[in-house]
Amino acid sequence: MLRALLLLLLLANALFYAWTRGAFAPGWPPPSHGEREAGRLAAQLRPELVVVMPPGAASAAVAAAAAASAAARLACLEAGPFNETELAATEATLVAAALPAGSWQREQVERAGGWVVYFGRFADGEARRVKEEELRRLKLNVESVKTPPELVPGLMLGRYESREAADAALAQLTQRGVRTARVLALPTPPAQNWLRAERAGPELQARLTALKPPAPSAGFVPCAKAP
């Protein structure tokens, strides 16, 4: 009796061992055995991309990934343009909000005066109006001059960055029948003042965008160009 029981136990162990090794698959699949599970191995996606790295290299890779993630959360914000009075008032607002020192910088942008194709100065507003109607009959885009004061009342047919471009435009207008126009250099406008936070983290971004600087600025917005 004991001999028969022993033989049954041995047979059961042998069958169990064969089952765990997949001898009866696929009809009777083996149990899961961690990384030896055939289904898990078959489900891998592009295993050739997996690279085993030494501990030092792995730590450096993790640090680089963390630095890249932190840099991705930084943003450039700016407010402006301001004149000198508005600039001082806006900086006072930032100081009153207890923003970290050095978290923003002043930036001054010089502007070129440019060139215009100009008509004027006219004797009065009525003379300007008559000339404007004449030019519009030629299907030209006419703009009233508002600044500088010494050119008012006057009309212009375009702004240009160089004297050469303005002269070329005047030559084309002359061929269309335009008379008495001339090219003038515009006076250099005052420089524009901006406040910029070039590398603002999420917290600083939230605080800057929540501020309401004095008019005419709409507040801090994403920078128009990369710093």
Long-range contacts (C-beta under 8 A, 24 or more apart in sequence): 73-201, 73-202, 74-199, 74-200, 74-201, 75-200, 75-205, 75-222, 76-196, 76-197, 76-198, 76-199, 76-200, 76-222, 76-223, 76-226, 76-227, 77-196, 77-197, 77-200, 77-205, 77-208, 77-209, 77-220, 77-221, 77-222, 77-223, 78-107, 78-194, 78-195, 78-196, 78-197, 78-220, 78-221, 78-222, 78-223, 78-224, 79-194, 79-195, 79-196, 79-208, 79-213, 79-217, 79-218, 79-219, 79-220, 79-221, 80-192, 80-193, 80-194, 80-195, 80-217, 81-109, 81-192, 81-193, 81-194, 81-217, 82-192, 82-193, 82-194, 82-195, 82-217, 83-190, 83-193, 84-193, 86-193, 86-213, 86-214, 86-215, 86-216, 86-217, 87-193, 87-195, 89-213, 89-214, 90-195, 90-213, 90-214, 90-217, 91-195, 93-211, 93-212, 93-213, 93-214, 94-195, 94-211, 97-207, 97-211, 99-204, 99-207, 99-208, 100-204, 103-197, 103-200, 103-204, 104-195, 104-196, 104-197, 104-208, 105-195, 105-196, 105-197, 105-198, 106-193, 106-194, 106-195, 106-196, 107-193, 107-194, 107-195, 107-196, 108-191, 108-192, 108-193, 108-194, 109-191, 109-192, 109-193, 109-194, 110-191, 111-188, 111-189, 111-190, 111-191, 111-192, 112-161, 112-188, 113-185, 113-186, 113-187, 113-188, 113-189, 114-159, 114-160, 114-161, 114-185, 114-186, 115-159, 115-160, 115-161, 115-162, 115-163, 115-165, 115-166, 115-183, 115-184, 115-185, 115-186, 116-145, 116-156, 116-157, 116-158, 116-159, 116-160, 116-166, 116-183, 116-184, 116-186, 117-156, 117-157, 117-158, 117-160, 117-166, 117-169, 117-170, 117-173, 117-181, 117-182, 117-183, 118-145, 118-151, 118-154, 118-155, 118-156, 118-157, 118-181, 118-182, 118-183, 118-184, 119-154, 119-155, 119-156, 119-157, 119-180, 119-181, 120-145, 120-151, 120-152, 120-153, 120-154, 120-155, 121-150, 121-151, 121-152, 121-153, 121-154, 122-153, 122-154, 124-153, 125-153, 127-153, 128-153, 128-154, 128-155, 131-155, 135-178, 138-176, 138-177, 138-178, 140-173, 140-176, 140-178, 148-186, 148-187, 151-184, 157-181, 159-186, 195-220, 196-223, 196-227, 198-223, 198-227
